[in-house]
Amino acid sequence: MRQNLYTRLVLILIIVALAIWVDVSDTLMIKNPINQNVIAERNVRPHLGLDLRGGLQVILEADVEEGVDITADQMEVARAIIENRTNALGVAENSITLAGDRRLVGEFPGVENADDILSIIQQTGLLEFVDFAGTPVDVGTTIQTDYASNLVADGATVYHTIMTGANLTSVGVTNDGTSPEPVIAIEFDVEGTTIFAEYTTNNVGNYLGIVLDKQVISSPSISQPLVDGTGIITGNFTVESANALTVQLRYGSLPVPLKVVDTRYIGPTLGEDSLQKSLIAGLIGMIIVILFMGLYYRLPGIVADISILIYAAIAFAIFKFVPVTLTLAGIAGFLLSTGSALDANILIFERIKEELRSGLTLTHAVEKGWKRAWSSIRDSNIATIITSAILFWFGSTFGATIVKGFSLTLALGVLISLFTALFVTRTLLSLVLQWFKPTNLKRWFGI
């Protein structure tokens, strides 16, 4: 039994050491001890939500007529594309989630220029290479296109689409050396290379329109056949506009058009103030809890205080490592789960005191107290986890990210609190009783 306790103690110390390592680090790095090469590296900076860091929240809705069916796969593809686009703009901690059948909720912590985000989100990014034959078309002209044949609409020729951006394999901003403006270098896949080579070979002297979202962005003349599967897009770009277009082309076109139905911007000053107040409130609450447990439950209470501190260290480490985006609601869920950890300890200690009052020895009272308290601890925590799952589903379905954050941190906190109450507290208390062997139970257990 004693050997088992020491094994548990070693395991607890290892877990605590790892947790503290994550808690105090911004980057975890494992190096080869021989040549000091980095084997593994992970960023573990805390991820703060909009209400703590400030930023932009955007609610998007499919811009289609009522009755038009939109599949879950289409919305998931749209979500992934928007996430990739905004990541490419440098918004690395964004969160794009599905909300119901037709809506997406985008959260962009730390964003200050909302216009860049909104413009990149709303554009479908449909790139077409269009046969203009011998007719040059001004840049900026809006046209209609058909992928099958030349048609006539309202007396104007509807140009023929040679191929779309689906045949692109790479897109990047570069400079062709002939002008100071940047250009966009493109490269086609095998199918696109064949189509492009055949078309340019047969249409030297004609105009090839490069059209984005039905608007002409370039109308170059074909001076020679292009057979190597590469080309450039020119259009009097600035560096910013070229980068924005590259992002659109690189991450494809949206399967459904989206419109912005609501935006909300939170300033960084408000977020910083909320974070400071949350930390102060949490610290005050933790101090009160530690004092109460120590004064009321005496020796077991002091052990529980150590366990609660270990709980906080492990929980924060997991939040950083996963990572979990921390919001005010998420912090509230974490603090509420701290109550679950206390509740488990209180149930156990009260059972132990009952057994001691009934005349059992200290060792038997502790063992029986743990067994009798377990059913209550199990049932209450299972109920909490089920409730958290329901809240998480609700938040995911209706775009209530505040509810999602609360339910996630609450569920994780409850699971960690179970570990600390049933494994850490029990191990530490058993070891303390073996080492200390208290005889004045009224003084040390408050009975």
LOVOLO-697779 format. One record per residue (C-alpha): z negated, x, y negated. Coordinates in pm, 1 decimal. Example, Ala and Ser with C-alpha at 12.3 -4.5 7.8 and 13.67 -1.06 7.14 Angstrom:
((-780.0 1230.0 450.0)),
((-714.0 1367.0 106.0)),
This chain:
((0.0 0.0 0.0)),
((-95.8 277.5 -243.0)),
((223.8 470.6 -163.5)),
((424.2 154.7 -235.3)),
((251.6 119.0 -574.7)),
((334.4 477.1 -670.3)),
((696.3 424.6 -568.3)),
((708.0 120.3 -793.3)),
((549.9 316.6 -1075.2)),
((816.7 588.5 -1049.8)),
((1088.8 322.6 -1057.1)),
((931.2 161.2 -1365.3)),
((912.5 496.8 -1542.9)),
((1280.3 565.6 -1469.0)),
((1384.0 223.0 -1600.1)),
((1171.9 264.8 -1914.1)),
((1315.2 612.5 -1978.1)),
((1671.8 482.0 -1948.5)),
((1590.1 186.6 -2174.2)),
((1440.9 410.3 -2443.6)),
((1744.2 642.0 -2419.3)),
((1974.1 347.3 -2492.2)),
((1742.8 205.5 -2760.4)),
((1733.4 523.0 -2970.5)),
((2099.9 621.1 -2923.7)),
((2420.0 508.5 -3090.1)),
((2638.2 678.4 -2829.8)),
((2558.5 753.1 -2466.9)),
((2720.9 1070.5 -2341.0)),
((2704.9 1238.0 -2001.0)),
((2829.7 1598.3 -1987.2)),
((2913.5 1835.7 -1708.0)),
((2621.6 2083.5 -1705.5)),
((2854.0 2369.2 -1612.9)),
((3131.5 2348.6 -1873.4)),
((2981.2 2083.2 -2103.2)),
((3286.9 1859.8 -2069.3)),
((3220.4 1492.3 -2139.6)),
((3219.0 1295.8 -1813.7)),
((3139.1 953.4 -1958.9)),
((3082.6 815.6 -2307.0)),
((2985.1 472.0 -2436.0)),
((2918.9 331.9 -2780.9)),
((2586.9 142.5 -2782.3)),
((2549.9 59.6 -3149.6)),
((2392.9 -285.5 -3199.1)),
((2651.8 -559.4 -3244.6)),
((2542.5 -784.0 -3529.5)),
((2686.1 -1130.5 -3580.5)),
((2818.9 -1288.9 -3897.7)),
((2486.4 -1419.3 -4020.4)),
((2328.2 -1072.6 -3999.5)),
((2617.3 -849.3 -4098.8)),
((2837.4 -1075.8 -4305.3)),
((3203.3 -1147.1 -4238.0)),
((3455.8 -1420.6 -4176.6)),
((3460.6 -1718.0 -3941.0)),
((3789.7 -1899.7 -3886.2)),
((3851.4 -2218.7 -3689.1)),
((4210.2 -2252.6 -3567.7)),
((4383.0 -2555.1 -3420.8)),
((4713.5 -2594.8 -3239.1)),
((4967.7 -2707.0 -3499.4)),
((5161.5 -2955.4 -3287.5)),
((5214.9 -3327.4 -3301.1)),
((4977.8 -3566.4 -3128.8)),
((5074.4 -3630.7 -2770.6)),
((5229.0 -3286.7 -2716.9)),
((5067.1 -3131.0 -2413.6)),
((4906.0 -2790.5 -2453.7)),
((4786.9 -2614.6 -2141.8)),
((4468.9 -2413.8 -2106.7)),
((4684.0 -2110.4 -2017.4)),
((4872.0 -2136.6 -2348.4)),
((4547.9 -2143.3 -2545.4)),
((4409.6 -1849.6 -2347.4)),
((4724.6 -1647.4 -2414.9)),
((4700.5 -1734.2 -2785.7)),
((4335.6 -1625.3 -2785.4)),
((4419.4 -1291.3 -2624.9)),
((4709.8 -1223.6 -2863.1)),
((4500.3 -1296.3 -3172.8)),
((4222.3 -1076.0 -3040.3)),
((4469.7 -790.0 -2984.6)),
((4629.6 -835.7 -3325.8)),
((4302.5 -833.3 -3515.8)),
((4172.7 -540.6 -3310.6)),
((4483.9 -348.3 -3413.2)),
((4392.9 -414.5 -3777.4)),
((4064.9 -233.5 -3721.2)),
((3842.6 -536.2 -3663.0)),
((3696.0 -394.7 -3345.0)),
((3396.2 -627.2 -3310.8)),
((3580.2 -954.3 -3342.8)),
((3513.2 -1252.3 -3121.1)),
((3783.6 -1508.6 -3039.8)),
((3664.2 -1797.0 -2823.2)),
((3813.1 -2120.8 -2697.4)),
((3663.4 -2440.8 -2836.7)),
((3779.2 -2752.7 -2657.6)),
((4143.8 -2808.3 -2563.6)),
((4316.1 -2721.3 -2892.0)),
((4087.1 -2501.9 -3098.6)),
((3992.8 -2137.7 -3127.0)),
((3696.2 -1993.5 -3315.3)),
((3738.4 -1645.5 -3456.1)),
((3447.8 -1440.7 -3588.7)),
((3511.0 -1115.0 -3770.9)),
((3188.5 -932.5 -3866.9)),
((3216.1 -691.2 -4156.7)),
((3554.8 -822.3 -4276.2)),
((3592.4 -825.2 -4654.0)),
((3961.6 -907.3 -4700.2)),
((4013.6 -1246.3 -4540.2)),
((4381.3 -1270.8 -4641.4)),
((4487.8 -992.7 -4401.7)),
((4317.8 -1164.2 -4109.1)),
((4453.3 -1509.5 -4191.4)),
((4810.9 -1389.1 -4237.6)),
((4819.1 -1197.6 -3911.3)),
((4664.6 -1489.7 -3723.3)),
((4897.6 -1764.4 -3843.8)),
((5232.0 -1591.7 -3795.1)),
((5387.3 -1659.6 -3456.8)),
((5556.9 -1319.5 -3449.3)),
((5880.4 -1439.6 -3285.0)),
((6132.2 -1157.6 -3320.8)),
((6501.1 -1230.1 -3264.1)),
((6809.4 -1010.7 -3276.3)),
((7078.9 -1241.1 -3412.1)),
((7458.3 -1205.8 -3420.1)),
((7567.4 -1246.8 -3784.0)),
((7924.2 -1145.2 -3694.7)),
((8096.7 -1030.6 -4015.5)),
((7865.2 -1215.4 -4254.0)),
((7581.0 -1024.6 -4422.3)),
((7271.8 -1235.7 -4483.8)),
((7020.4 -1165.6 -4758.4)),
((6675.0 -1049.4 -4659.1)),
((6427.2 -1335.9 -4690.9)),
((6677.0 -1605.8 -4594.1)),
((6537.9 -1868.4 -4358.4)),
((6778.2 -1957.5 -4080.0)),
((6797.4 -2161.7 -3763.4)),
((6896.2 -1994.2 -3439.8)),
((7014.8 -2091.0 -3097.1)),
((6988.3 -1876.4 -2787.8)),
((7288.6 -2025.2 -2614.3)),
((7579.2 -2072.3 -2855.1)),
((7691.6 -2110.9 -3215.3)),
((7610.0 -2455.1 -3348.8)),
((7643.0 -2630.0 -3682.7)),
((7346.9 -2787.4 -3861.7)),
((7374.8 -2942.8 -4208.1)),
((7709.5 -2770.2 -4255.4)),
((7569.7 -2419.2 -4202.5)),
((7638.4 -2192.9 -3908.5)),
((7344.7 -2157.4 -3671.5)),
((7357.4 -1798.7 -3557.5)),
((7352.6 -1681.4 -3201.4)),
((7043.4 -1500.0 -3072.7)),
((7129.9 -1190.2 -2868.6)),
((6778.2 -1129.1 -2739.5)),
((6416.0 -1165.2 -2844.5)),
((6120.4 -933.2 -2892.1)),
((6021.3 -997.3 -2531.4)),
((6249.8 -706.0 -2438.9)),
((6055.5 -456.7 -2653.4)),
((5844.7 -194.3 -2478.5)),
((5711.4 -2.7 -2779.9)),
((5686.8 -51.2 -3155.2)),
((5559.9 197.4 -3412.5)),
((5572.4 287.6 -3781.0)),
((5762.7 605.2 -3864.5)),
((5992.1 757.0 -4128.8)),
((6362.0 815.1 -4072.2)),
((6375.9 1101.2 -4322.7)),
((6640.8 939.5 -4545.3)),
((6410.3 732.1 -4767.3)),
((6043.1 729.4 -4867.6)),
((5990.8 380.7 -4725.2)),
((5851.6 357.8 -4372.0)),
((6061.6 208.3 -4096.1)),
((5970.6 53.4 -3762.7)),
((6088.2 232.5 -3451.3)),
((6153.4 10.5 -3150.0)),
((6234.0 77.2 -2787.1)),
((6373.4 -169.2 -2533.0)),
((6314.3 -223.0 -2163.5)),
((6594.8 -182.0 -1909.7)),
((6729.5 -533.7 -1959.6)),
((6710.7 -503.6 -2338.4)),
((6882.3 -163.3 -2333.6)),
((7173.8 -307.7 -2135.4)),
((7210.4 -609.3 -2364.2)),
((7179.7 -400.5 -2680.4)),
((7428.9 -138.3 -2560.7)),
((7686.6 -399.5 -2461.5)),
((7651.6 -593.9 -2784.9)),
((7667.0 -296.0 -3021.6)),
((7962.3 -149.3 -2832.0)),
((8161.5 -470.7 -2876.4)),
((8052.5 -544.8 -3235.1)),
((8092.5 -222.7 -3433.7)),
((8132.6 -319.6 -3799.8)),
((7956.8 -654.2 -3761.3)),
((7608.2 -739.3 -3885.7)),
((7304.5 -763.4 -3656.7)),
((7029.8 -976.1 -3806.4)),
((6667.8 -892.3 -3731.5)),
((6477.4 -1217.2 -3773.0)),
((6102.9 -1274.7 -3766.0)),
((5978.8 -1631.2 -3745.4)),
((6325.5 -1758.5 -3850.0)),
((6326.2 -1539.7 -4161.8)),
((6568.1 -1250.2 -4202.1)),
((6384.3 -919.2 -4249.5)),
((6683.1 -689.6 -4206.0)),
((7059.9 -726.8 -4173.8)),
((7205.8 -386.4 -4088.2)),
((7568.4 -316.4 -4016.3)),
((7645.8 -176.4 -3671.1)),
((7804.4 160.1 -3741.4)),
((7820.3 283.7 -3382.6)),
((7720.2 177.7 -3032.1)),
((7349.1 217.0 -2957.6)),
((7318.9 284.6 -2589.3)),
((6988.6 472.5 -2549.9)),
((6762.5 168.3 -2584.5)),
((6608.1 268.5 -2918.8)),
((6653.5 161.8 -3278.9)),
((6483.6 116.7 -3614.2)),
((6405.0 -183.8 -3831.8)),
((6443.4 -129.5 -4205.9)),
((6336.6 -372.6 -4474.2)),
((6196.3 -197.6 -4782.2)),
((5855.5 -192.8 -4615.8)),
((5533.3 -64.4 -4762.8)),
((5295.1 112.3 -4527.2)),
((5077.2 -199.3 -4518.0)),
((5360.9 -443.8 -4449.6)),
((5511.3 -213.9 -4186.6)),
((5177.2 -188.0 -4006.0)),
((5128.1 -564.4 -4021.1)),
((5474.4 -628.7 -3878.6)),
((5420.0 -369.7 -3607.4)),
((5102.5 -548.4 -3500.7)),
((5288.8 -879.8 -3478.1)),
((5569.8 -734.5 -3271.7)),
((5349.9 -521.5 -3048.0)),
((5128.2 -809.0 -2941.1)),
((5392.5 -1070.4 -2896.2)),
((5448.9 -1421.5 -3020.8)),
((5198.7 -1701.5 -2996.4)),
((5282.1 -1962.0 -2730.8)),
((5175.3 -2235.5 -2975.0)),
((5165.0 -2233.3 -3355.7)),
((4815.5 -2238.2 -3504.1)),
((4679.9 -2366.8 -3833.0)),
((4353.8 -2281.9 -4006.3)),
((4129.2 -2587.4 -4031.9)),
((3817.6 -2417.0 -4164.5)),
((3704.6 -2077.9 -4293.8)),
((3358.4 -1954.7 -4380.2)),
((3272.2 -1624.3 -4544.0)),
((2922.6 -1475.7 -4541.6)),
((2847.0 -1190.8 -4780.2)),
((2687.7 -870.3 -4646.7)),
((2392.1 -902.5 -4886.2)),
((2289.1 -1234.2 -4732.4)),
((2330.5 -1091.7 -4383.2)),
((2121.3 -783.9 -4461.2)),
((1845.0 -998.2 -4610.2)),
((1843.9 -1222.0 -4300.6)),
((1823.5 -919.7 -4071.2)),
((1528.5 -768.6 -4259.9)),
((1336.8 -1095.7 -4258.4)),
((1407.6 -1146.1 -3887.9)),
((1279.7 -798.7 -3801.8)),
((964.6 -847.6 -4009.4)),
((899.5 -1187.4 -3851.0)),
((952.2 -1046.3 -3502.8)),
((719.8 -752.1 -3570.5)),
((444.8 -976.6 -3704.3)),
((479.4 -1208.4 -3407.1)),
((464.3 -917.9 -3161.3)),
((148.2 -778.6 -3324.2)),
((-23.9 -1118.5 -3309.4)),
((70.6 -1158.7 -2944.1)),
((-56.2 -811.1 -2851.0)),
((-386.5 -868.6 -3029.5)),
((-435.8 -1209.9 -2869.7)),
((-368.4 -1088.6 -2516.8)),
((-593.5 -785.8 -2555.1)),
((-885.1 -975.5 -2711.9)),
((-874.2 -1282.8 -2490.2)),
((-779.9 -1142.3 -2149.2)),
((-938.4 -797.0 -2192.1)),
((-822.5 -550.6 -1923.4)),
((-538.8 -765.4 -1781.2)),
((-435.8 -846.4 -2137.8)),
((-399.3 -477.4 -2225.3)),
((-184.4 -429.2 -1914.7)),
((23.4 -731.7 -2019.1)),
((67.6 -579.7 -2365.9)),
((214.2 -266.8 -2209.2)),
((438.5 -486.3 -1995.4)),
((558.5 -683.0 -2300.4)),
((647.5 -361.9 -2482.6)),
((841.8 -250.1 -2175.8)),
((1009.1 -592.9 -2172.6)),
((1118.1 -551.8 -2535.3)),
((1254.6 -201.7 -2469.7)),
((1455.1 -314.5 -2164.4)),
((1587.3 -628.1 -2334.7)),
((1706.5 -442.7 -2644.5)),
((1870.0 -177.0 -2428.3)),
((2060.4 -441.1 -2230.7)),
((2167.1 -618.5 -2551.5)),
((2307.0 -288.2 -2680.9)),
((2469.2 -178.5 -2355.5)),
((2644.0 -504.5 -2254.4)),
((2686.5 -554.4 -2559.3)),
((2543.9 -884.6 -2680.8)),
((2631.5 -983.3 -3037.2)),
((2300.3 -1048.1 -3208.1)),
((2274.4 -1340.9 -3449.2)),
((1976.5 -1515.1 -3603.8)),
((1997.6 -1774.9 -3329.1)),
((2024.1 -1499.8 -3069.3)),
((1711.8 -1330.7 -3203.8)),
((1535.2 -1667.7 -3188.4)),
((1635.1 -1697.8 -2822.8)),
((1503.3 -1349.0 -2754.0)),
((1168.7 -1424.5 -2921.5)),
((1144.3 -1751.0 -2728.7)),
((1199.4 -1563.3 -2403.7)),
((910.2 -1337.5 -2506.4)),
((702.2 -1652.7 -2488.1)),
((821.4 -1695.7 -2130.2)),
((698.0 -1346.5 -2048.8)),
((361.6 -1429.9 -2200.5)),
((352.1 -1764.4 -2023.0)),
((396.1 -1597.2 -1684.5)),
((118.0 -1347.5 -1755.9)),
((-114.2 -1617.4 -1884.5)),
((-60.0 -1832.7 -1575.1)),
((-133.5 -1535.9 -1350.3)),
((-445.6 -1427.6 -1539.4)),
((-588.5 -1778.2 -1553.0)),
((-540.0 -1814.1 -1178.4)),
((-714.3 -1479.9 -1123.7)),
((-1008.2 -1592.1 -1338.3)),
((-1034.2 -1915.6 -1138.0)),
((-1046.9 -1722.2 -813.6)),
((-1310.4 -1485.5 -951.1)),
((-1524.7 -1780.9 -1061.9)),
((-1499.6 -1926.3 -710.3)),
((-1661.6 -1610.2 -572.6)),
((-1368.8 -1410.6 -433.4)),
((-1368.3 -1034.1 -458.5)),
((-1153.9 -877.9 -727.9)),
((-882.1 -758.4 -487.7)),
((-852.8 -1097.4 -313.7)),
((-867.4 -1284.4 -645.4)),
((-576.8 -1082.9 -782.2)),
((-362.3 -1134.2 -471.6)),
((-433.8 -1506.6 -449.6)),
((-389.0 -1551.8 -823.8)),
((-38.3 -1406.2 -806.4)),
((58.8 -1629.8 -515.2)),
((-77.6 -1949.0 -671.1)),
((86.5 -1882.9 -1008.4)),
((428.4 -1800.4 -863.4)),
((545.4 -2158.2 -802.1)),
((477.0 -2262.2 -1162.5)),
((643.3 -1948.5 -1299.7)),
((946.1 -1999.1 -1075.2)),
((998.8 -2365.2 -1164.0)),
((956.5 -2321.6 -1540.3)),
((1194.0 -2026.2 -1558.1)),
((1458.8 -2190.1 -1340.4)),
((1444.9 -2493.4 -1571.5)),
((1490.0 -2264.5 -1872.7)),
((1785.8 -2084.6 -1715.8)),
((1954.3 -2415.3 -1627.3)),
((1903.6 -2536.1 -1984.0)),
((2049.4 -2210.6 -2115.0)),
((2356.4 -2253.8 -1893.2)),
((2410.2 -2606.8 -2026.3)),
((2374.8 -2487.0 -2385.8)),
((2616.5 -2199.1 -2321.7)),
((2873.5 -2441.3 -2178.0)),
((2827.3 -2670.7 -2476.9)),
((2871.7 -2381.5 -2719.8)),
((3185.0 -2259.1 -2538.1)),
((3341.5 -2604.8 -2521.5)),
((3281.8 -2710.4 -2880.7)),
((3294.8 -2374.5 -3054.5)),
((2924.5 -2370.1 -3142.0)),
((2881.2 -1993.9 -3136.9)),
((2527.0 -2020.4 -3271.0)),
((2428.4 -2222.0 -2963.8)),
((2604.0 -1970.9 -2735.3)),
((2415.3 -1678.9 -2887.4)),
((2084.0 -1856.5 -2853.9)),
((2141.5 -1957.1 -2491.2)),
((2268.0 -1613.4 -2384.7)),
((1977.8 -1412.6 -2525.3)),
((1730.9 -1673.2 -2398.0)),
((1867.5 -1655.1 -2042.2)),
((1878.9 -1274.7 -2038.6)),
((1530.6 -1259.3 -2186.0)),
((1391.7 -1494.8 -1923.0)),
((1537.9 -1288.4 -1639.0)),
((1396.0 -967.3 -1786.7)),
((1058.9 -1135.3 -1845.1)),
((1045.6 -1235.2 -1478.3)),
((1101.5 -873.2 -1380.1)),
((833.9 -740.7 -1614.0)),
((576.6 -1007.7 -1527.3)),
((619.2 -997.0 -1150.8)),
((704.0 -630.7 -1103.5)),
((576.1 -428.7 -1399.2)),
((253.8 -616.6 -1479.7)),
((158.0 -656.5 -1115.1)),
((217.7 -288.9 -1037.7)),
((33.5 -160.0 -1344.4)),
((-261.4 -398.2 -1295.3)),
((-298.3 -302.6 -929.3)),
((-293.0 67.0 -1016.9)),
((-545.9 24.2 -1299.3)),
((-783.5 -166.0 -1069.7)),
((-754.7 110.8 -807.8)),
((-820.6 385.5 -1061.4)),
((-1077.8 212.1 -1280.6)),
((-1262.4 -13.2 -1028.6)),
((-1436.6 -236.8 -1288.6)),
((-1768.2 -392.2 -1183.5)),
((-1861.3 -595.9 -1493.9)),
((-1599.3 -868.5 -1446.2)),
((-1730.0 -1079.8 -1732.9)),
((-1674.8 -795.2 -1973.9)),
((-1339.4 -673.2 -1843.6)),
((-1182.3 -1008.1 -1743.7)),
((-1345.5 -1244.6 -1993.2)),
((-1481.5 -1488.0 -1732.2)),
